[in-house]
Amino acid sequence: MNIATTKAALRDHLEPLRQQHKSIGFVPTMGALHQGHIALIERSQEQADVTVCSIFVNPTQFNDPEDLKKYPKPVAQDIHKLEQAGCDVLFLPSVEEMYPPGEPDWHIDLGDLETRLEGAFRPGHYQGVTQIVKKLFDVVQPDMAFFGQKDYQQILVVAEMVKQFGIPVTIVTCPTVREDNGLAMSSRNARLSDEEKQHALVLSRALFELRKDFGHKPLEWLKQRAVATINHTTGVNLEYFEICDGTTLKPVKTENHERIVALTAAFVGSTRLIDNIILK
């Protein structure tokens, strides 16, 4: 696996491959890799000739400095996992490499997507996400980029950014990978105690129960049941649970929408987790 730590080194490695008309698949990550990330690598390997993974803990998307400080960074383990998975290229830049001095301010108009759900609870988060993904797309110039469904709102935001800038990349959404017990895989799960992992299962359980009864009970009733289930769980502090239009993320009252998704976020102890499920 080729490891590039600068934009110049990455470009030098990828340019000859591009000249050979090799397609490039890209998996942007913040490291602390788990099986969900590896599934994205494998999907890229199926669809592209060359797979590039980036590991960069992006400071501009953390609205809580403590969260940034606590974010796990097991780089040696991550490199080993990528080598085991047969990843072709790892881009591992420093903060200085991605944000040189004298950077212009970044702002993109994301409309309602920026103020709903994650946007409401993490102000500025999606400005940071779009800023770094644009920078990464500029240097990797991928044909396809692979994202996990767990970050559903992020995918909509990245797609909007791609549309606004006319970036010639296909965004590929891959299903959420779960532990055997249903917990959505997340780098943040490493911060949960064994007891908290048990408490966290309420999120996926509430989503699965909702999906089971979707179409048979009123949406508002289903939502209130899910909220009550989560609120009755020790050590879990619910931020939101919403049933939304899958394109706009506006709350829905009826099933007369082409795509419907249920999304939730909660603190389990001091760790913030998100999850979602596509209902239609």
matplotlib code that plots the C-alpha trace (Angstrom):
import matplotlib.pyplot as plt

x = [0.0, 1.3, 1.2, 1.2, 1.4, 1.4, -1.0, 2.0, 3.0, -0.6, -0.9, 2.4, 1.2, -2.3, -1.5, 0.2, -2.8, -5.2, -3.2, -3.8, -7.5, -7.8, -10.9, -10.3, -12.6, -12.2, -13.1, -12.6, -12.4, -11.3, -9.5, -10.3, -11.3, -13.9, -15.6, -18.0, -15.0, -13.6, -16.9, -16.6, -13.1, -14.4, -17.2, -14.7, -12.5, -15.5, -16.4, -13.1, -9.6, -7.7, -8.9, -7.7, -8.5, -7.8, -7.4, -7.7, -9.3, -10.7, -10.7, -13.1, -16.1, -15.9, -18.1, -16.9, -13.1, -13.3, -14.8, -11.9, -9.4, -11.1, -11.4, -9.5, -6.3, -4.9, -3.0, -0.7, -3.7, -5.6, -2.7, -2.6, -6.3, -6.0, -3.1, -5.1, -8.0, -5.8, -6.3, -4.1, -3.3, -3.6, -3.6, -2.5, -1.9, -1.2, -3.5, -0.9, -1.0, -4.8, -5.1, -2.0, -1.7, -3.7, -6.6, -9.7, -12.8, -15.2, -18.9, -21.4, -25.2, -26.6, -30.1, -32.3, -30.0, -27.6, -30.2, -32.1, -31.2, -27.4, -27.1, -29.2, -27.3, -23.8, -23.7, -21.0, -20.4, -21.4, -19.4, -16.4, -17.5, -18.0, -14.7, -12.6, -14.4, -14.0, -10.3, -10.0, -11.9, -9.7, -6.5, -7.8, -10.1, -12.0, -14.5, -16.5, -16.6, -18.1, -20.0, -21.8, -25.5, -25.1, -24.1, -27.2, -27.5, -23.8, -24.3, -27.1, -24.8, -21.9, -24.2, -25.4, -21.8, -20.8, -23.8, -23.0, -19.3, -20.1, -17.6, -17.5, -17.8, -20.4, -21.5, -22.1, -24.1, -23.3, -25.5, -24.8, -22.7, -23.9, -22.6, -24.3, -26.5, -27.7, -25.5, -24.4, -20.6, -18.9, -15.4, -17.0, -18.2, -14.6, -15.4, -18.4, -18.1, -19.6, -22.6, -23.0, -22.8, -25.9, -27.7, -26.8, -28.7, -32.0, -31.3, -31.2, -34.0, -36.3, -35.5, -36.1, -39.4, -40.5, -39.7, -41.6, -44.8, -44.3, -47.4, -49.6, -49.6, -49.8, -46.3, -46.7, -47.7, -44.6, -42.4, -43.7, -43.3, -39.7, -39.0, -40.6, -38.5, -35.3, -36.2, -36.9, -33.4, -30.8, -27.8, -29.2, -30.0, -32.0, -31.3, -33.7, -35.8, -37.5, -39.2, -38.3, -38.5, -35.4, -34.4, -35.2, -35.1, -38.3, -40.5, -43.3, -46.8, -47.9, -46.4, -47.0, -43.4, -41.1, -38.4, -38.8, -36.1, -36.1, -33.0, -31.9, -29.0, -28.4, -25.7, -24.9, -22.9, -20.6, -20.5, -22.7, -24.1, -26.3, -28.3, -31.0, -33.1, -34.7, -38.4, -39.4]
y = [0.0, 3.4, 6.0, 9.6, 12.4, 15.4, 16.5, 16.6, 13.0, 11.7, 13.5, 12.1, 8.6, 8.9, 10.8, 7.9, 5.7, 8.2, 8.4, 4.6, 5.3, 3.6, 4.6, 5.8, 5.0, 7.1, 6.4, 9.5, 8.6, 10.1, 6.9, 4.6, 2.2, -0.5, -3.1, -0.4, 1.4, -1.9, -2.6, 0.8, -0.2, -3.5, -1.8, 0.6, -2.4, -4.0, -0.8, 1.0, 0.0, 1.9, 2.5, 5.5, 5.9, 9.1, 9.3, 12.9, 14.0, 17.3, 20.0, 22.3, 19.9, 19.6, 22.1, 20.7, 21.0, 18.2, 15.9, 16.6, 15.9, 12.6, 11.4, 8.1, 8.1, 4.5, 5.2, 2.0, -0.2, 1.6, 1.1, -2.6, -2.9, -1.2, -3.4, -6.5, -5.2, -4.7, -0.9, 0.6, 4.1, 5.8, 9.6, 10.6, 14.4, 16.7, 19.6, 22.0, 20.1, 20.5, 23.9, 26.0, 29.5, 32.3, 30.0, 31.9, 31.6, 28.8, 29.1, 27.2, 27.7, 24.4, 25.7, 23.8, 20.8, 22.8, 23.7, 20.4, 17.5, 17.2, 20.8, 22.1, 20.3, 20.7, 24.3, 24.8, 21.0, 20.7, 23.8, 21.9, 18.7, 20.3, 22.2, 19.1, 16.9, 19.5, 19.7, 15.9, 15.7, 18.3, 16.4, 12.8, 13.6, 10.4, 8.9, 7.5, 8.3, 5.8, 6.9, 4.8, 5.3, 5.8, 9.4, 9.9, 13.7, 14.1, 12.2, 14.7, 17.6, 16.2, 15.6, 19.2, 20.5, 18.3, 19.7, 23.3, 23.0, 20.6, 18.1, 15.0, 12.4, 9.7, 9.5, 5.9, 5.2, 1.9, 0.2, 0.7, -2.1, -3.3, -5.4, -8.7, -7.1, -4.4, -1.5, 0.6, 0.4, 3.7, 4.9, 6.4, 3.0, 2.5, 5.1, 3.1, 0.9, -2.6, -1.3, 1.7, -0.6, -2.4, 0.9, 2.1, -0.9, 1.0, 3.2, 0.4, -1.4, 1.6, 2.0, -1.6, -1.7, 1.4, -0.2, -3.3, -1.4, 1.2, 1.3, -0.3, 2.5, 6.3, 7.9, 10.2, 7.3, 5.3, 8.3, 8.9, 5.2, 5.3, 8.5, 6.9, 3.7, 5.6, 8.0, 5.1, 3.7, 4.4, 6.4, 7.5, 11.2, 11.6, 14.7, 13.9, 11.2, 12.2, 10.6, 12.7, 13.0, 11.2, 14.0, 17.2, 15.9, 17.8, 15.9, 13.9, 13.3, 10.8, 8.0, 9.9, 10.5, 8.8, 8.2, 8.2, 7.8, 7.7, 9.4, 9.6, 11.0, 10.5, 10.7, 7.4, 8.4, 11.1, 9.6, 11.0, 8.4, 8.6, 6.0, 5.9, 3.4, 3.8, 3.1, 3.6]
z = [0.0, -1.0, 1.9, 0.9, 3.5, 1.2, -1.6, -4.1, -3.3, -3.7, -7.0, -8.2, -7.4, -8.9, -12.1, -14.0, -13.0, -14.3, -17.6, -17.9, -17.6, -14.2, -12.3, -8.8, -5.8, -2.6, 1.0, 3.2, 6.9, 10.2, 11.2, 14.1, 11.4, 12.0, 9.8, 8.4, 6.9, 5.6, 3.9, 2.1, 1.0, -0.3, -2.2, -3.8, -4.8, -6.5, -8.5, -9.1, -10.4, -7.6, -4.1, -2.0, 1.6, 3.6, 7.3, 8.6, 11.8, 10.6, 13.2, 11.4, 11.8, 15.6, 17.4, 20.7, 21.4, 24.0, 21.4, 19.1, 21.9, 22.7, 19.2, 18.9, 16.7, 16.4, 13.2, 13.3, 13.7, 10.9, 8.5, 9.4, 8.7, 5.4, 4.3, 5.3, 3.3, 0.2, 0.0, -2.7, -1.4, 2.0, 2.2, 5.7, 5.7, 8.7, 9.7, 8.2, 4.9, 4.6, 6.2, 5.2, 6.7, 5.0, 4.1, 2.9, 5.1, 3.9, 3.6, 1.4, 1.4, 2.4, 2.9, 5.4, 5.5, 7.7, 10.3, 10.7, 13.0, 13.1, 11.9, 14.7, 17.4, 15.9, 14.5, 11.9, 11.6, 8.0, 6.9, 8.2, 6.5, 3.1, 3.5, 4.0, 1.6, -1.2, -0.4, -0.5, -3.7, -5.3, -4.5, -5.1, -8.0, -7.6, -10.0, -7.1, -3.4, -0.9, 2.3, 4.9, 5.4, 9.1, 8.3, 6.2, 6.5, 5.7, 2.4, 1.5, 2.4, 0.4, -2.6, -2.4, -2.3, -5.3, -7.2, -6.4, -7.5, -10.5, -9.2, -11.6, -8.9, -8.2, -4.5, -3.6, -0.4, 1.3, 4.0, 7.6, 9.1, 12.5, 15.3, 15.7, 18.4, 16.1, 17.3, 14.3, 14.0, 14.9, 15.8, 18.9, 20.1, 21.4, 24.1, 25.5, 28.5, 28.3, 30.3, 27.9, 24.9, 26.3, 26.9, 23.3, 21.8, 22.4, 19.4, 16.9, 18.7, 18.5, 14.8, 14.0, 15.9, 14.0, 10.7, 11.6, 12.3, 9.5, 7.3, 10.0, 12.7, 12.4, 12.0, 15.0, 17.2, 16.0, 16.7, 20.2, 21.0, 19.9, 21.9, 25.0, 24.5, 24.3, 27.2, 29.5, 29.0, 31.8, 30.8, 27.4, 26.7, 23.5, 21.3, 18.5, 16.9, 13.7, 10.7, 7.7, 3.9, 2.7, 0.3, 2.3, 5.9, 6.6, 9.1, 7.5, 8.9, 6.2, 4.1, 0.8, 0.2, -2.2, 0.4, 4.2, 6.8, 10.6, 12.2, 15.8, 17.9, 21.6, 24.2, 25.8, 28.9, 27.5, 23.9, 21.2, 18.8, 15.7, 13.7, 11.1, 9.1, 5.7, 6.0, 2.3]

ax = plt.figure().add_subplot(projection="3d")
ax.plot(x, y, z, "-o")
ax.set_aspect("equal")
plt.show()
